[in-house]
Amino acid sequence: MVIRLGFFVLFMVSVFMLAAQDSVSFIRVNLVGYTNAAPKKAVLISKVKLKDKFVLVSAADGSTKPVTAVLSKNDPWDPFPFNYILDFSTVNTYGDYYFANTKKTLKSPVFRIGNYGPIFEDVVHFMQTQRCGYNPFIDKVCHPQDGRSYYGSMPDGSYVDARGGWHDAGDQLKYLITGSNATARMLQAYEWNKNAFADEYNAWGQKWENGIPDILDEAKWGLDWIHRLHPGPDQLIHQVADDRDHLGFKMPDNDPADYGYGVNKDRPAYFANGKPQGLGKYKSEATGVSNVAGRSAAAMAIGYRIWKNDLKDELFAAQCLKDAIELYQMGKEKEGFQQGNSFGAPYRYNERTWADDMEWGAAELYKATGDKKYMDDAIHYGNLIGNYSWMERDSTAHYEMYPYVNMGHYALWEIGSDTVKKKMAGYYAHNLDRILGKANLNDYGVGHLFVWCSNNFAAAVATQAILYEKMTGDKKYQALM
């Protein structure tokens, strides 16, 4: 699913390189572009020491501006012993540009200075391609028999309706761990800029407009799925299918996986019960359900606001609020984390954090209801998680601290007192200072971890830097963005 690739890919820096004619030197630029007021630099890497002079060239008229290539004092990354920084932060004229040496034997790709294009629409379209149930990309129905219950209050193997949601990355499992976050983050993106999103597709992801921004159509696909995964006040499915899915490339409507019910038929639906799970050799760890329940409650509470106030759908809004309250209560009654399940391999989503998710759910429910108990809970959980983050560490297990940026701190900051606001911003700054210290040691400004799915960490850093600036007006971390 896009979660592994990151909803947060919206904020990622795309770094590419173009080889010189002699394949000795390369100029790396941000192909997404550079905003007008942001810091701007390119990195020139070379196997030999350079004496060339460089210019910034306007792609429109060929006019040039000299830019000094400054030899970096940072330790270079192999196999290039010489790194040069091309800083052009003072250039604020909108347009398309490229770098070149004066001999024009070394050039960078063309890039833009100005507002970013609508790259977020690409993310929405990618989510459409990952839909399960009906997939608009291939115009096929897939996995209509999801699923068969395990670890629920009913007998194992009972039919439950777990259709919908999104496939995970290149495979076809479905995780509430990631799906809840994707849903909530799309809803947040809409709330931050309601006029930014296109309406080119209908609710099924088919190519005709329906009067609703596509990002809300996609988020509702997630809300509907969460509703199905919550068939009773104390019930919540957190995963559909497992690593028996991993059979190589396959089309979702012709899935060769067999979970004991026949090829391309029923798949297991795992209920969150706060205990270790696994139908094969390997068992997950678990201490509660708060991570999946809290995040899902946050998504539902945001959905309530949007469908009530913007889309004027009182019935759907009421269902979202009911689900949000019940899911949050599940999280309170079974505090702790529920991890992903595997069958034949030790690989799983090892999430261990949960207080941030309860903070998020409580803050969003306070916005929805005005009930002070949710404010009190949000403050409690916010202080409980504090600045605990992968950003404070030099390593982390796979998905151990998902979703990598604490959205609960920002949600609480929105509603908190001045004292609470200062504390939440301070937690963010503590994390970002740690990343900035690492980023200053290399010429790419990279301070995040290089582990599996590290693009999520890059996106989290950029997201947290953006949120901190929104909270404080302080532009200290713009270079990290």
N, C-alpha and C positions, 0 to 999 in steps of 0.2 A: 504494500500500500504506500501511498505517498508519505505516510508517517515515517517509514524507514528512509525514504528519500527526503522526508521533511516537509510539512506544510510551511514550515519555517524556511524552505528553499527560496521563498519570496525575498528573503533578506540576504541570501548568500552572495558572496563575491565570486564571479566566474573568472578564473585566471587561466589564460591560454598562452601558448607561445608560438612564435613564427621563426623558423630557422633562417639564418643568414645563408647566403649562397655557398659559403665555405663550411657551414654547419658547425662553426666554432662559437658563434655568439648568437644570443637570442634576446628578444625584447618581450617582456611579459606585461600585459596590460589587462585592465578589467573590461571585457567585451560587453558587459551589461551597460557600461558607461560610468560617468562621474557626474554627480549633481553639481549644480553651479557653485554652491557655497561650501561644499565638503572638501576635506583634504584630498589632494590628488598626487599620485606618484606612480611611476612605472619602474620596473626592476630590469636592469640590463645585466645578463649573466654571460660570462665569457670564459673560455679556457685559456685565453691569452690576455695580457694586459693591453688595454686599448689607449690609443692616443687621439682617436677620432673626436671631432666635435659634432654635437647633435642639435637638431632643430625640431620644433613642433610644427607640423605642416597642416595647413587648412586643406581638407579634401575638396572643398568647393572651389577655391581660386588659386591654390598653390602657394599662398603667402606663408612666410615662415617666421618663427620666433625662436631665438637661441635658448637652449636649455642646457644647463651645465650637468654633465654626468659626474657625480661625486662618488669616488671610491669608498665603499662601505667599510666600516671598522668592525662590523659584526663577523662572527665566524661564518664562512660561506658553506653552502650545502654542496656536497659532491654531486657531480664531477666537475663543478665550475669553481675554480679558486678565486675568481674575480667577480665581485658584485658591484654594480654601480646604481645609484639612485637618481632617477630623473624626476625631480619635484617640480610640478607645474601648478601648485595650489593657487597661484595668483591669476591664472587664466580663468576668466569667468564668462567669456563670450560663447554663447550657444553655437553649436555646430559640430561637424564631423572632422576628426583629426587623425593624424598618425605621426609616429616618430620616425626619423631617419637620420643617418649620419650624412654629413655634407657631401659625401661621394655617392650617396643614394644606393650603396651596396648592401646596406642593412636597414630594414624597415620593420615597423610593427604592423599588426592588423589595424584597421580603421576602427575608431571608437567614438562615442558621442559625449560631448559635454552638454548637460541640460537635464531636464526631467527624465526619469526612467520611463520606458514604455510600459504598456499594460502587461507586464510579464506575469502578473498574478492570474490573468485569465488562462495562461498555460497551465497553471497549477489546478485551476478548476476543471479544465478539460482533461487533465490527467486523472483526476478523481473520477470523472465520468467513465474513463476507460477501465477503471478498477471496480466498477459496480458489480455486485453479485445479485442474483435473482433475475433481473433483466439487465443485460449489458448492451448499452446503446452503440458502443464502438463496433461490435460485431453483429448487432441486431439479433441477438439470440437470448433465449432463456437458459439460465444455468443454475445448477444446484437447487432445484425446486423442492427437494425432499429434506433440506436441512430442518430439523435434525432429530437425533435421538438422545434423550437425557442421560447424564451421568452426574453423580454427586448431588442430585437435587432431592427434594422432599418426596417426589414420586419414584416409583420403581425404575431402576436403570433400564434404558431401552425404550422408555415411554416416548411417544411422539410429542415434540414441542415445535412451535413455529419460530424458527430462527433464520428465516429467509431474509435476504437483503444485506445491507452493509457493504463493505468493500473487501476485495481480495487483498492479501498482504504482499506488497512488493511483486516479485516475479512468481510467487507461488499463490495458492488459492485458499490458505487458511484465513480465518477472520478472527480478529482480536478486539475485544472491547477495550483492552489496555490502550491500544492506539486509536481505535475508532472514536472513543469518547473524546480524546484530545483533538482529533481532526475536526470533529463536529463543533466543539466549543470554539476552536480557534477561527474557523470560518465565520461563525456567528460574530465573534469579536471583530474580525476584520471588517465585516459589514457595518457594525455599529460605529467603528472609528471613521468610516468614510462611506456613507450610504449612497452617494452619487457616483462612486468610482467604478461600479461593476456593470458589466454589459448584461443585456437580456437577449440572448440569441437562441436559447434552448428552452424546451418545456420541462415539466417535472420529470419526465422519463429520460431526459437527456437527448431528446430528438431535436433536430435542427429547425425549430420554429419558436418564436418568442411567445411568452405567456403572460407578460406583464409583471413578472417577478424576476429580480436579479438572479442570474444563474448561480451565484454563490449561495443564495438562500434555497434554491431548488436542491443544490447538492447537500447543504447542511440538513435540510429536511429529510433527505434520504438517510442520513445518520440518525436524526431524531426518531424517525419511524422505526429504524432498526433497534435502537435502544429501548423503545417502547415494547417491541416484541420480546426483547431479551429480559423484560421485567414483567412476567405474567402475573405476579402476585406481590403484595406489599413487602414480603420478606424473601423474594426470589430474584435472582439476577444471573443470567448466563454471561460468562466472561470470555468464552472461546468456542469457536466452531471448527472442527477438524483438528489435525495435529500433523506431526512430521511424516506420517504415512502418505501425506500429500506429495512429498518431495520425490517426484518421479521424472524430473527433467521437463523440457518444454512440452506444454500441452495447451489445448484450447479449453476454456472453462466450460463450454457446453458439451464437451466430450472428454470428461475427466476419467482417466483410467484407474484412479485410486479406489480401493476396496476396503471398507472399514468393517467388513463382516456382514454387510447387508447386500452385497453385490457391487459390481463395477458401476461407477457413476450413479450411485444411489445414496441412501441415507448416510449422514456424517454425524459424529458425536457432538453433542452440545454440552459443554462443561459448565455446571453451575458453580458460582462462587460460594464457598462455604467456610472460608477462612482456614482451611486445613490443607496439608500437602496432598497433591493429586498426581495421578498418572496411571494409565491403563496398561503400561508395559513395564519395561525394566527400570526406567528412571522416574523419580518422583520430584515434583516441584517442592519448593519451600513456601510456607504460607503462615501468617499469624493473624490474619483478619481479611476484611474486604474493603477497607476504607479507600484504597487507591482507586479502584474501579468504580466504587459507589460514589465517592466524592466528586470525581471528575465528571461522571455521568450526571450527577445532580447539578453541577455547574452548567453543563451544556443545556440541560432541560430548563433551568432557571433563566438562562439567557434567551432560549427559545421562547419561553413564556412572554418575556418583555416584547420581543420583536413581533410575534404573531398577534399579541394583544394590541400593541400601540401602533405598529406600522402596517400590518396586513389585515388588521381588524377581524381576525378569525378567533372569536371568543371561545369556541368549542375546542379547537386544537390547543389554544393557549392554556385553557383550564386543564387539559390532559397533561401538558408539559409541567405545569406547576404541581399537580398531584404526584406525578412521577418524581419530580425533583425532591419533594418533601419526603416521600417514602424511601427513595434511594439514599438520601442524606441520613435518615434515621438508621438504615441498615449499616452505614459506615460508622455511626456513633456506637451502635450496639456491638459491632465486631471490629474494633479498632485494630489496624494492622494492614498488611499487604497480602494480596493474592497474586502469585506469579503465573506466567504462561506454562502450559503443559506440553511435554514431549512424550513420545512413545518409544522410539527405537534409538534415540540419540540423546546425549546429555544437554544438547543445545536447547535453550529456552529463553524467554524474556525474564530476566532476573530482577524485576523491579522490587526494591526494598523500601522506598520512601512512600509515605502516605499522608503525613500531617499537612503537607502543602496542598494536597487534593481536597482535604476536608476544609482547610482554610478557604480555598477557592469556592467550594460548594456553599459554605456558610455565608461568605461575602455576597455571592450572587443571590442567595435566598433572602438575605437582608434587603437587598435592592428590590427584590420582588414583593416582599411581604411587609417590610418595615418592622418586623418582630425583633426586639432587642436581643433575644436569646441567640439569634444567629450572629449578631455583631459581637457578642461576648465570646461565642465559640470561635469566630474568625480570628479574633485577637489572641485567644488561647492557642489555637493551632499555629498561627503565624509566629508566635514567640517560641513554640515548641520546635518548629523546623528551623527558625532563625536564619543563619547564613549557611546552613548545611547544604552543600552542593558539590557536584563533581568539579566545579571550578576551583575548589579548595584542595584538590587532590592531584596526584601525579599519575593515577591510574584508576580505572573503574571497571567493574564487570559489565557484561553485555546488558544494556537497558537497566542497569542497577538503579539509576537516579532519573529514570524517565518521568516527565517529559523534558528534562534537561534545563528548563527555565521555570522558575516558580511563578506561575501566573496568579497564584493566590495572593502574593505580596502586592501585586499591582491592583488586583480587585479590591483588596482591603484598603490600600492607599486611597482609592477613589472615594471611599465612604468614611474613612477614619478621621479622628481628631488631628490637630496639628502635631501632637506628640506621636501619634501612631504613624502619620505620614512620614515624619522625620525618621522614625525607626525603620520603616519598610524601605525607604530610599537608602538608608545606611546599610541594610542587608545586601541590597543590590550592589552598592558601591564596593563593599568588602570583597564580594566575588569578582567584580570587574577589575579591581586593582590587582588581584592575583593574576588574572589573565593578561592585563596590560604589562605587568612585569615580565612575563614570559614573551609576550609579543614584541617587546622592545629588544629582545635578544636576537631577532632574525629580521631579514629585510622584507619579508612578506607580511609582517605584522600579525603573525599567526601565534596565538597563545593557547589554543584549545588542544585537547588530547588527540593523538593519532591512534585511535582504536577502531574496531569494526563499527561502521555507521558514523564515522567522525563528521560527516556533513551535517548531521543533527547537532553536533556540538558547535560547529561554525555558525549555524543558523541560530542557536540558542544565545551565543555571545552577541550576535548582531541584534537579536530581539531584545535582550536584556539591556543593551546599550541604548536602544531606541526608547524603551520604556523608562529608563532612568532619566533620559533627557526630557521626556514628556512630564515626568514627575517633578523635576527640579529646575529645568531650563539650563542645566549645566552641560556644556558641550565637551566635557573632558574626554569622553570615550568615542568621539566621532570617528577617530581613526580605526577603532575596532569595528564600527559599522561597515 
